[in-house]
Amino acid sequence: MRYTNRCPKCGGSHIVRVPDHPGRYASGNNIYTSAATLFGKIPVIRYVCCSCGYVENWVETREELEKIKQAFG
């Protein structure tokens, strides 16, 4: 959905990107790579099909993926 703007489940094309809200603690789906909660927060961005409700979660940058690799192997 992120790249095609099409839902893999229903074929719908009304896809919405739901970003993380960085100023709000514990908003959205986050991956924490540090014991200190406000540090090491990797946002997981959601893409939602507004036709059927299917959701995909994405870590969007290579840098964030590298931090996850370092933290979790």
N, C-alpha and C positions, 0 to 999 in steps of 0.2 A: 504494500500500500504506500509505503514511504516514497518509492521511486515511480510506481506505475499510476498512482492516484486511482486505483481500482481495487475493490474489495475481492480478495481471493475466495471468499465464501459465497457471496451473492452476485458479484460483478458490478455492484453499485459504484457510482463515481462521485458521490458526495462524501468526501473524506475530510475530516477535520483533524488538525494537529493540535494537541493539547499540551502546551509547554509547562515546565516546572515553574513555580512561583518562587524565585530565589530568596525573597525577603521573608518568607513565611516558613517557620520551623515545621518540619515533617510534612510538607505539602507533597502530594503526588507520590509516585513510586521512586524511591531513591535507593542507591547503593552506597553504603558508608564504608570507606576504606581506612578509617581511623577510629580509634576509641573516642576521640573528642568529636562530639556529634556535629558541630558546625564546620569542622575541617574534614576534608576528604569526602565531601558529599558529591556523588555523581548522579545527576538527574537522569531519570528514565523517561523519555518523551513518549507520549501515547498518541497513536493514530486511530481514530474512531470512524467506522462506517456509519453514517447517519441513516442508512437504509435498513440495516439489519442489526446493528449494535456490535458487530465484531470489532475487537481491539487488538492492535499490535503494539508492543513495547520496544523502544529502540534506545540504545546508547549512541549518540550521534557523532562523537568525534573520536579520532584515532588516539588522541592524548588521553581521553577518559578510558578508552579500552585498555591502554597500556597501564594506567593506574590500577585498574581492576585486575589485570594479569599479575602485577607486582604484589597486590594485597592478597590475592586468593590462589595464585599459582597457575 
